[in-house]
């Protein structure tokens, strides 16, 4: 056991944080991104026996939301701390939406469903953090470990167009088939603090890095259901709930010049909010609150770009 410990100690030596060089670096990258988002509410639905309360009244989902994204990041290396900031913006190019309504508990007695397009809109991310770096000598190179904490905001601006009714109950919903004029929007945001860590191993010109963050997030959303004449416009309803999520990224960086390097990376996010409120605004002046059971959002991205160190 002592012999094994001695071997590990020979490869890993802790260096003080002050040994890291001061300066800053700027990176810009582009890539492809895919998002999914869904939510559902409880509420009251009509029936031949009168209003009935169901645990899932309406459910909306957006799937395979593809976008082209550009991301910029800056990282400042101080004597004992690292400060970083990131911003990303993506233009949605394709995606699908499904809108379902139910007359029974647990998604039974589905009486209305439309399958629609969602090929317009945008996604964007903002994040900033502060960390304290530790540096080790490891496996012939250096290993940096940086515990970090910060704030973030993620937003999805989604559309619903090209409506097609695929399930219809006579007298309650449109007839089966395409229906004109659908041009609704749904805008969701996830904001709050996060804590995590970065790790990077470098040997020569090659660096391999990873990042993990745990987020405490406050979810908010607002929508404009343009075909609902009984809803107020442009804000037909609002939603809010508390949730949490994780962000994971990994990648590699290769120095191609003294200050320039090429980067390639992958990132995944997974967020969930529960037990919230859905507030609907009616043209009659009524405001009705119903339970927001849950909202879920996940995203994956692949990037390549360049990094410049000053």
VOGU-3710 file (C-alpha; in Angstrom, 3 decimals, decimal comma):
1> xxxxxxxxxx> 0,000/0,000/0,000  2,794/2,432/0,899  4,555/1,587/-2,347  1,405/2,395/-4,365  1,022/5,697/-2,531  4,617/6,601/-3,294  4,046/5,972/-7,009  0,981/8,253/-7,020  2,847/10,949/-5,088  5,642/10,829/-7,631
11> xxxxxxxxxx> 3,209/11,727/-10,413  0,979/14,239/-8,600  2,453/17,272/-6,842  0,259/20,148/-5,658  1,391/23,599/-6,698  0,099/26,795/-5,050  -2,583/28,728/-6,906  -0,256/31,733/-7,151  1,941/29,746/-9,538  -0,650/30,103/-12,322
21> xxxxxxxxxx> 0,211/32,774/-14,867  -1,956/35,901/-14,837  -3,681/37,036/-18,015  -6,878/36,378/-19,897  -8,127/34,409/-22,859  -10,950/34,846/-25,318  -12,630/32,096/-27,296  -15,303/31,970/-29,967  -16,928/28,831/-31,306  -19,829/27,674/-33,414
31> xxxxxxxxxx> -21,750/24,466/-33,730  -25,020/22,585/-33,835  -27,478/22,353/-30,971  -30,581/20,249/-30,275  -33,195/21,065/-27,581  -36,301/19,421/-26,159  -38,843/21,092/-23,885  -42,167/19,973/-22,440  -44,642/20,985/-19,751  -48,064/19,939/-18,502
41> xxxxxxxxxx> -50,781/21,384/-16,276  -53,657/20,027/-14,231  -57,131/21,546/-14,447  -60,803/21,193/-15,230  -62,146/19,721/-18,459  -65,759/19,644/-19,719  -67,737/16,393/-19,927  -71,322/15,243/-20,391  -71,541/14,984/-16,590  -70,159/18,493/-16,000
51> xxxxxxxxxx> -66,649/19,811/-15,262  -64,113/17,177/-14,251  -60,754/17,780/-12,542  -57,873/15,839/-14,129  -54,236/15,620/-13,065  -52,942/16,218/-16,619  -55,293/18,500/-18,532  -52,965/19,854/-21,221  -49,458/18,898/-22,319  -47,153/20,668/-24,762
61> xxxxxxxxxx> -43,880/19,316/-26,089  -41,210/20,630/-28,456  -38,859/17,996/-29,863  -35,719/17,998/-32,001  -35,379/21,776/-31,909  -32,282/22,189/-34,076  -30,320/25,428/-34,120  -27,032/26,888/-35,310  -25,279/28,453/-32,326  -22,418/30,891/-31,828
71> xxxxxxxxxx> -20,761/31,115/-28,422  -18,196/33,538/-26,979  -16,324/33,185/-23,694  -13,749/35,133/-21,742  -11,647/33,861/-18,856  -9,520/36,121/-16,620  -6,637/34,596/-14,651  -5,907/36,610/-11,523  -3,227/35,864/-8,933  -5,480/33,598/-6,877
81> xxxxxxxxxx> -8,801/33,441/-8,760  -10,316/32,744/-12,149  -13,283/34,743/-13,456  -15,178/33,498/-16,496  -18,137/34,629/-18,562  -19,970/32,930/-21,454  -22,696/33,958/-23,879  -24,332/31,862/-26,599  -26,996/32,568/-29,193  -28,670/30,087/-31,533
91> xxxxxxxxxx> -31,090/30,504/-34,444  -33,690/27,728/-34,636  -33,944/26,064/-38,043  -36,277/23,098/-37,449  -38,375/21,311/-34,853  -41,793/19,839/-34,084  -44,486/20,546/-31,513  -47,339/18,498/-30,073  -50,305/19,913/-28,144  -52,580/17,400/-26,355
101> xxxxxxxxxx> -55,660/17,804/-24,122  -57,075/15,043/-21,900  -60,441/14,269/-20,349  -59,194/11,682/-17,826  -56,432/11,295/-15,278  -52,947/10,102/-16,212  -53,181/11,196/-19,856  -56,302/9,180/-20,668  -59,330/10,151/-22,802  -57,268/12,338/-25,112
111> xxxxxxxxxx> -59,812/14,439/-26,975  -57,581/16,877/-28,842  -54,128/16,663/-30,383  -52,339/18,819/-32,905  -48,929/18,146/-34,412  -47,248/21,317/-35,565  -44,032/22,902/-36,774  -41,549/24,784/-34,629  -38,931/25,977/-37,104  -38,573/29,580/-35,958
121> xxxxxxxxxx> -37,239/31,274/-32,830  -34,000/31,373/-30,881  -32,114/30,016/-27,881  -29,548/31,856/-25,807  -27,422/31,269/-22,723  -25,606/33,543/-20,271  -23,311/32,421/-17,468  -20,653/33,943/-15,205  -18,586/32,379/-12,456  -15,702/32,769/-10,023
131> xxxxxxxxxx> -13,293/29,997/-9,085  -10,178/29,209/-7,051  -7,614/27,151/-8,997  -5,447/24,293/-7,826  -2,654/22,941/-9,975  -1,069/19,509/-9,849  1,740/17,809/-11,728  0,223/14,625/-13,132  1,186/11,998/-15,717  3,899/14,074/-17,319
141> xxxxxxxxxx> 1,757/17,216/-17,557  -0,296/19,587/-15,394  -3,772/19,049/-13,968  -5,862/22,108/-13,043  -8,839/21,735/-10,701  -11,048/24,811/-10,270  -14,050/24,729/-7,903  -16,431/27,454/-9,118  -19,742/29,176/-8,369  -21,774/31,679/-10,338
151> xxxxxxxxxx> -25,060/32,752/-11,922  -26,723/31,707/-15,177  -29,722/32,405/-17,390  -30,967/30,168/-20,205  -33,802/31,105/-22,557  -35,785/29,287/-25,247  -37,971/31,345/-27,613  -40,166/28,766/-29,347  -42,845/28,920/-32,041  -45,909/26,888/-33,036
161> xxxxxxxxxx> -46,963/27,100/-36,713  -48,409/24,985/-39,548  -51,090/23,371/-37,402  -52,430/19,875/-38,163  -55,227/18,401/-36,022  -54,566/14,673/-35,552  -57,107/13,814/-32,810  -60,476/15,554/-32,618  -63,682/15,064/-30,667  -66,710/16,509/-32,420
171> xxxxxxxxxx> -67,921/19,792/-30,957  -64,806/20,424/-28,867  -61,944/20,785/-31,334  -61,313/21,599/-35,021  -61,871/18,931/-37,640  -59,033/16,573/-38,498  -56,372/17,870/-40,847  -54,497/21,151/-41,406  -55,960/24,341/-39,978  -54,874/27,876/-40,963
181> xxxxxxxxxx> -53,540/30,831/-39,011  -51,555/29,124/-36,256  -48,735/31,431/-35,166  -48,284/31,013/-31,394  -45,173/31,612/-29,292  -43,805/30,236/-26,035  -40,825/31,819/-24,257  -39,173/30,035/-21,311  -36,336/31,066/-19,022  -34,243/29,317/-16,342
191> xxxxxxxxxx> -32,301/31,579/-13,960  -30,348/31,073/-10,759  -27,062/30,259/-9,035  -24,829/27,296/-9,721  -21,814/25,537/-8,223  -19,419/23,098/-9,821  -15,872/22,489/-10,936  -13,618/22,585/-13,974  -10,779/20,171/-14,590  -8,136/20,369/-17,314
201> xxxxxxxxxx> -5,060/18,248/-18,034  -2,375/19,609/-20,358  0,770/18,072/-21,748  2,677/19,910/-24,420  0,302/21,377/-26,989  -2,648/19,197/-26,036  -5,251/19,973/-23,365  -8,247/17,846/-22,337  -10,900/19,493/-20,179  -14,244/18,900/-18,514
211> xxxxxxxxxx> -16,799/20,878/-16,531  -19,735/20,036/-14,261  -22,298/22,461/-12,784  -25,306/21,970/-10,521  -27,928/24,711/-10,901  -30,711/25,877/-8,607  -33,074/27,403/-11,127  -36,214/29,513/-11,135  -38,357/28,718/-14,185  -40,580/31,352/-15,804
221> xxxxxxxxxx> -42,477/31,355/-19,095  -45,054/33,332/-21,040  -47,046/32,462/-24,143  -49,204/33,999/-26,853  -51,864/31,532/-28,071  -52,887/33,526/-31,149  -55,933/31,435/-32,183  -57,607/31,607/-28,776  -60,045/34,496/-29,036  -60,915/34,183/-25,329
231> xxxxxxxxxx> -57,275/34,727/-24,279  -55,545/38,077/-23,848  -52,759/38,929/-26,323  -49,793/39,162/-26,482  -49,514/37,462/-23,047  -52,148/34,714/-22,882  -50,665/32,944/-19,859  -47,649/32,890/-17,575  -45,943/30,053/-15,732  -43,448/29,832/-12,902
241> xxxxxxxxxx> -41,879/27,128/-10,738  -38,720/26,245/-8,857  -36,376/23,642/-10,241  -32,831/22,474/-10,698  -30,525/21,200/-13,402  -27,075/20,057/-14,373  -24,666/21,142/-17,105  -21,805/18,936/-18,276  -19,180/19,689/-20,899  -15,986/18,077/-22,165
251> xxxxxxxxxx> -13,554/18,775/-24,934  -10,032/19,170/-26,180  -7,757/22,049/-27,132  -4,639/22,001/-29,292  -2,114/24,823/-29,580  -1,525/25,802/-33,193  0,586/28,903/-32,445  2,100/30,699/-29,455  -1,212/32,260/-28,403  -3,732/30,475/-30,616
261> xxxxxxxxxx> -5,375/27,116/-30,067  -8,097/25,099/-31,766  -10,935/23,753/-29,612  -13,632/21,103/-29,995  -16,193/20,423/-27,282  -19,491/18,800/-26,330  -22,068/20,129/-23,852  -25,254/18,680/-22,336  -27,869/20,295/-20,067  -30,827/18,772/-18,222
271> xxxxxxxxxx> -33,287/20,896/-16,183  -36,583/20,197/-14,412  -39,090/22,379/-12,523  -42,098/21,071/-10,563  -45,149/22,116/-8,517  -45,551/25,540/-10,080  -48,360/27,819/-11,243  -49,967/28,450/-14,629  -51,866/31,775/-14,750  -54,188/32,384/-17,711
281> xxxxxxxxxx> -55,545/35,808/-18,695  -59,001/35,924/-20,303  -60,488/38,743/-22,387  -63,430/38,799/-19,957  -61,013/40,086/-17,326  -60,846/36,799/-15,440  -57,468/35,492/-14,264  -57,330/31,759/-13,550  -54,528/29,868/-11,800  -54,021/26,137/-12,354
291> xxxxxxxxxx> -51,219/23,813/-11,178  -48,152/23,556/-13,393  -47,154/19,954/-12,761  -43,719/20,112/-14,335  -41,533/21,648/-17,012  -38,539/19,852/-18,520  -35,757/21,087/-20,772  -32,682/19,314/-22,105  -30,089/20,340/-24,644  -26,998/18,912/-26,338
301> xxxxxxxxxx> -24,424/20,848/-28,374  -21,249/20,190/-30,322  -18,828/23,065/-30,966  -15,542/23,856/-32,645  -13,674/27,147/-32,510  -10,549/29,064/-31,581  -9,025/30,353/-28,357  -6,629/33,318/-27,992  -4,579/33,861/-24,860  -3,347/37,373/-24,026
//
